[in-house]
Amino acid sequence: MNLVGIQILERFCIEHGDVREQVKAWIAEVRSADWRAPQDIKEEYSSASFVVENQVYFNLKGKRYRLQVKISYGLQIVKIVWIGTHAEYTKRMKRGQGGR
C-alpha cells in the first residue's frame, strides 16, 4: 500500500513519544500490505473500526490513541486523515467529525 500524509504521524509522535515505535511498526505493516477489501484489514487488525467512505480507525497503544485513515483499495492508497487521543476522538465523534 502507498501511504499518504505520513507527516501527520511524524508530527504527532513528536508530542506523543510513547506511541512512536507502534506508529513506525504500523507504517511498515501498511507499506507491505496488499489490502483489497476491509476483510483483509480485519484479519490483521481485529479491533479496527470501519466507517463510511472506506474510512478505518485503528487503535494504538491499546485504546489510548486512535488513527483515522481513508483507503482506496483499487489504487492501493492509505491516506492519513487524523490521529489523536481517545478523548479527542470522543469529542470529534460528538461533533460529528468522525466520518460516521
URJO-V453579 format. One record per residue. N is the residue number from 1. BURIAL is # if it has 9 or more other C-alpha atoms within 8 Angstrom, else .. D_LAST is the distance of its C-alpha to the last C-alpha in Angstrom with 2 decimals. Layout:
n/burial/d_last
N/BURIAL/D_LAST
N/BURIAL/D_LAST
//
This chain:
n/burial/d_last
1/#/23.92
2/./24.24
3/#/22.45
4/./21.59
5/#/21.16
6/./23.09
7/./24.58
8/#/21.39
9/#/22.06
10/./25.76
11/./25.42
12/#/23.22
13/#/25.82
14/./28.58
15/./27.29
16/./26.06
17/./28.86
18/./28.16
19/#/25.29
20/#/27.26
21/./28.73
22/#/25.55
23/#/23.88
24/./27.04
25/./26.92
26/./23.28
27/#/24.30
28/./27.33
29/./25.51
30/#/23.01
31/#/25.96
32/./27.85
33/./25.07
34/./25.01
35/#/21.54
36/./21.56
37/./18.67
38/./15.97
39/./18.83
40/#/20.86
41/#/18.51
42/#/18.21
43/./22.02
44/./22.30
45/./19.36
46/./18.92
47/./16.55
48/#/14.05
49/./10.44
50/#/8.97
51/#/5.53
52/./5.86
53/./9.08
54/#/10.72
55/#/8.94
56/#/10.31
57/#/10.89
58/#/14.56
59/#/16.47
60/#/19.68
61/./22.73
62/./21.54
63/./18.51
64/#/20.07
65/#/17.99
66/#/14.55
67/#/14.44
68/#/11.59
69/#/12.92
70/#/12.55
71/#/15.05
72/#/17.47
73/#/19.22
74/./22.00
75/./22.88
76/#/22.46
77/#/20.55
78/#/18.19
79/#/17.10
80/#/16.49
81/#/13.79
82/./14.13
83/#/15.97
84/#/16.80
85/#/17.89
86/#/15.93
87/./16.87
88/./15.51
89/#/12.15
90/./12.25
91/./13.30
92/#/10.56
93/#/7.95
94/./10.55
95/./10.92
96/./7.43
97/./7.90
98/./5.68
99/./3.80
100/./0.00
//
